[in-house]
Amino acid sequence: QVQLVESGGGLVQAGGSLRVSCAASRSIFSINAMAWYRQAPGKERELVARVTTWGSTNYADSVKGRFTIYRDNAKNTVYLQMTSLKPGDTAVYYCFAELHKIWGQGTQVTVSS
């Protein structure tokens, strides 16, 4: 069974940086575009960033220039590097494997002002 396991969330002050990771239970990265979504309390889940199998990326306007998504196929892991964090980035961040339509369990990111 394919599983996605996120890690790296936590509490950071505004302006700080954080990296979250998503590891697959087996090698699915060669055929899956991977994405990070986030959901803040009382809000709908939204796409943050996406990376295709060949490394092409796209980002939500709210994070462009601050967040970077990248993948390491050898490690079956996708990362989201977050910089210049704002309190508005506070949310649970979820990893998503598009072809298999599988979600990770989520990792909490809290940005204090």
C-alpha positions, -999 to 999 in steps of 0.1 A, spaced: 0 0 0 14 34 -10 16 59 18 29 94 21 45 106 53 51 143 60 75 157 84 93 189 93 64 211 104 66 232 135 65 267 150 85 295 135 85 333 138 74 355 110 102 360 85 117 326 93 121 295 72 110 259 74 112 229 52 86 201 51 92 167 36 70 140 22 84 105 18 67 77 -1 65 42 11 76 29 -22 90 42 -54 60 60 -70 78 93 -78 87 83 -113 51 83 -124 35 108 -100 33 145 -101 35 156 -64 19 186 -48 16 204 -15 -17 217 -3 -26 235 29 -57 240 50 -61 268 75 -88 266 102 -122 275 87 -108 276 52 -108 252 22 -78 232 13 -58 250 -13 -29 241 -37 4 256 -26 28 241 -51 32 213 -76 61 195 -93 57 172 -123 77 141 -129 102 160 -150 106 188 -125 84 215 -138 68 235 -110 40 259 -104 30 279 -73 0 297 -58 4 334 -62 5 339 -25 37 319 -21 56 327 -53 91 339 -46 90 326 -11 84 288 -14 102 262 -34 91 227 -42 115 201 -54 118 164 -55 145 138 -49 135 107 -69 163 87 -55 149 92 -20 113 91 -30 108 124 -13 93 158 -22 102 189 -2 87 223 3 112 249 13 94 279 29 111 312 35 99 347 46 70 330 64 40 350 74 13 344 100 -11 338 70 9 307 61 -2 290 92 -20 258 82 -18 220 81 3 212 50 -6 180 31 13 161 5 -6 147 -25 4 121 -51 -17 130 -81 -18 98 -101 -25 76 -71 -47 103 -56 -32 97 -22 -29 122 7 -4 123 35 -16 127 71 -6 164 72 19 184 92 12 216 112 30 248 103 25 277 127 39 311 121 39 335 150 39 373 146 
